[in-house]
Structure formats: C-alpha cells, structure tokens
Amino acid sequence: MKNIQLLGLLLVVVGSFLPLVHVPIIGNWNYWKLDHYLAITCWIFAACAVFGIVNSNAKIVRSFGVLLILLFAFTLVAVKLKSLDYFSFLPFKSWRESFAGIVKLKWGWIVEFLGAFLLVFAGNNKKVNQRTQI
C-alpha cells in the first residue's frame, strides 16, 4: 500500500503546480499564486504524510490526508468568497455574482483531491492474524 500512498502524495505535490484557477486577462493560477501560506501549508502536510509513509504508520498518513482534503475545501470556499468580494464595488448583487462567475476552477483540483483521497483510503488493509493450527 505504500506505493499507492506515495502516488497520492506525488499527485498532491504535482497538483499544487497545475492550474487551479483561471482569472480572465491574468491567466491561470496554481497554489503558489493563489496564496503563499496555503501552498506552504499544503507542502508541510505532504511532508508529514511522507513521515507517516516512511514509518508505515497509516494513522498519520490518513489524518494528514484528511487535513489536506479540508485544506483544499477551505481553499475552494476562499476563492469563491474572494472573487465575490473582489467585485463588491458593483452596485447590484446580480452584477457581482455575474462578474465573480468569470473566475473559473481548473482541472488541477481533480488531481489534488484524487491524491488526498488516495492518501486517506490506500492504507485500509487490515493485517490478518495468520496462525497455523495443528
């Protein structure tokens, strides 16, 4: 199961460099362009998951996988709220929502979430007590 966990970890790290948000005129943003602190937090969680994978501790890997999923969900909500706040100077709410809708999420989020879910669900195998009876 270590290989699947390492694959999930690789997907999380590589996904942070993929396009996550498309802002018109400006272009695509990855995790580092979205927010430095969130990107550093993502990489710290990934490093802690490496510690759990190396020490064969599934609890650590699973808990940091859940923390990564929560971080990604928080980032998605923050992007949506920030885009609504960015156009707060517009007088009508429908205009704000229309202009905030031009900020699009990109395919990098699929890679991020897939990697985090692999970290969470890859270590579910239970070791069976294999005693031989004579």
C-alpha positions as CSV (number, residue, x, y, z in Angstrom):
1,M,0.0,0.0,0.0
2,K,3.0,2.3,0.3
3,N,3.2,2.6,-3.5
4,I,-0.4,3.9,-3.7
5,Q,0.2,6.3,-0.8
6,L,3.3,7.6,-2.5
7,L,1.4,8.0,-5.7
8,G,-1.3,10.0,-3.8
9,L,1.5,12.1,-2.3
10,L,3.0,12.7,-5.7
11,L,-0.4,13.8,-7.1
12,V,-0.8,16.3,-4.2
13,V,2.6,17.9,-4.7
14,V,2.4,17.9,-8.5
15,G,-1.2,19.2,-8.4
16,S,0.0,22.3,-6.5
17,F,1.9,23.3,-9.6
18,L,-1.0,22.7,-12.0
19,P,-3.5,25.4,-13.0
20,L,-6.2,25.6,-10.3
21,V,-8.0,28.8,-11.0
22,H,-8.4,30.8,-14.2
23,V,-8.7,34.5,-13.9
24,P,-9.5,36.3,-17.2
25,I,-6.8,38.6,-18.5
26,I,-4.4,37.5,-15.8
27,G,-4.3,33.8,-16.7
28,N,-4.1,30.5,-14.7
29,W,-3.0,30.4,-11.1
30,N,-1.5,27.5,-9.2
31,Y,-1.4,27.1,-5.4
32,W,1.6,29.4,-5.0
33,K,-0.1,32.2,-6.9
34,L,-3.3,31.8,-5.0
35,D,-1.8,32.2,-1.6
36,H,1.7,31.5,-0.4
37,Y,0.6,30.4,3.1
38,L,-1.9,27.9,1.8
39,A,0.8,26.4,-0.5
40,I,3.3,26.2,2.3
41,T,0.6,24.5,4.5
42,C,-0.1,22.0,1.7
43,W,3.5,21.1,1.4
44,I,4.0,20.8,5.2
45,F,1.0,18.4,5.3
46,A,2.5,16.5,2.4
47,A,5.9,16.3,4.2
48,C,4.2,15.0,7.4
49,A,2.4,12.4,5.3
50,V,5.8,11.3,3.9
51,F,6.9,10.8,7.5
52,G,3.9,8.5,8.1
53,I,4.5,6.6,4.9
54,V,8.2,6.0,5.7
55,N,7.4,4.8,9.2
56,S,4.5,2.7,7.9
57,N,2.0,4.5,10.2
58,A,-1.3,4.5,8.4
59,K,-2.9,6.7,11.1
60,I,-0.6,9.6,10.4
61,V,-1.0,9.3,6.6
62,R,-4.8,9.1,6.9
63,S,-5.0,12.0,9.3
64,F,-2.8,14.3,7.1
65,G,-4.8,13.1,4.0
66,V,-8.0,14.3,5.8
67,L,-6.2,17.6,6.7
68,L,-5.3,18.0,3.0
69,I,-8.9,17.5,1.9
70,L,-10.1,20.1,4.4
71,L,-7.4,22.5,3.3
72,F,-8.5,22.1,-0.4
73,A,-12.1,22.5,0.5
74,F,-11.2,25.7,2.5
75,T,-9.3,27.0,-0.4
76,L,-12.2,26.4,-2.8
77,V,-14.5,28.3,-0.5
78,A,-11.9,31.1,0.0
79,V,-11.5,31.5,-3.8
80,K,-15.3,31.8,-4.3
81,L,-15.7,34.3,-1.5
82,K,-12.7,36.3,-2.6
83,S,-14.0,36.6,-6.1
84,L,-17.3,37.8,-4.8
85,D,-15.5,40.3,-2.5
86,Y,-13.3,41.5,-5.4
87,F,-16.3,42.8,-7.3
88,S,-18.0,44.3,-4.2
89,F,-17.8,47.8,-5.8
90,L,-20.6,46.9,-8.2
91,P,-23.9,48.3,-7.2
92,F,-26.2,45.3,-7.9
93,K,-25.8,41.9,-6.4
94,S,-26.6,40.1,-9.7
95,W,-23.7,42.0,-11.3
96,R,-21.4,41.0,-8.6
97,E,-22.4,37.3,-8.9
98,S,-22.0,37.5,-12.7
99,F,-18.6,39.0,-12.6
100,A,-17.5,36.6,-9.9
101,G,-18.6,33.8,-12.1
102,I,-15.9,34.6,-14.6
103,V,-13.3,33.2,-12.2
104,K,-13.3,29.5,-13.2
105,L,-11.9,26.5,-11.4
106,K,-9.5,24.4,-13.5
107,W,-8.7,20.7,-13.7
108,G,-5.8,20.8,-11.2
109,W,-8.3,20.4,-8.4
110,I,-9.2,16.9,-9.6
111,V,-5.5,15.9,-9.2
112,E,-5.3,17.5,-5.8
113,F,-8.4,15.8,-4.4
114,L,-7.5,12.5,-6.1
115,G,-4.1,12.5,-4.4
116,A,-5.6,13.3,-1.0
117,F,-8.2,10.6,-1.3
118,L,-5.6,8.1,-2.2
119,L,-3.7,9.0,1.0
120,V,-6.8,8.5,3.0
121,F,-8.1,5.3,1.5
122,A,-4.9,3.5,0.5
123,G,-4.0,2.3,4.0
124,N,-7.2,0.5,4.8
125,N,-5.9,-3.0,4.6
126,K,-6.0,-4.8,7.9
127,K,-3.4,-7.4,8.7
128,V,-5.0,-10.7,9.3
129,N,-3.6,-12.9,12.1
130,Q,-2.3,-15.8,10.1
131,R,-1.7,-18.5,12.7
132,T,-1.4,-22.1,11.6
133,Q,-3.3,-24.6,13.6
134,I,-2.0,-28.1,14.0
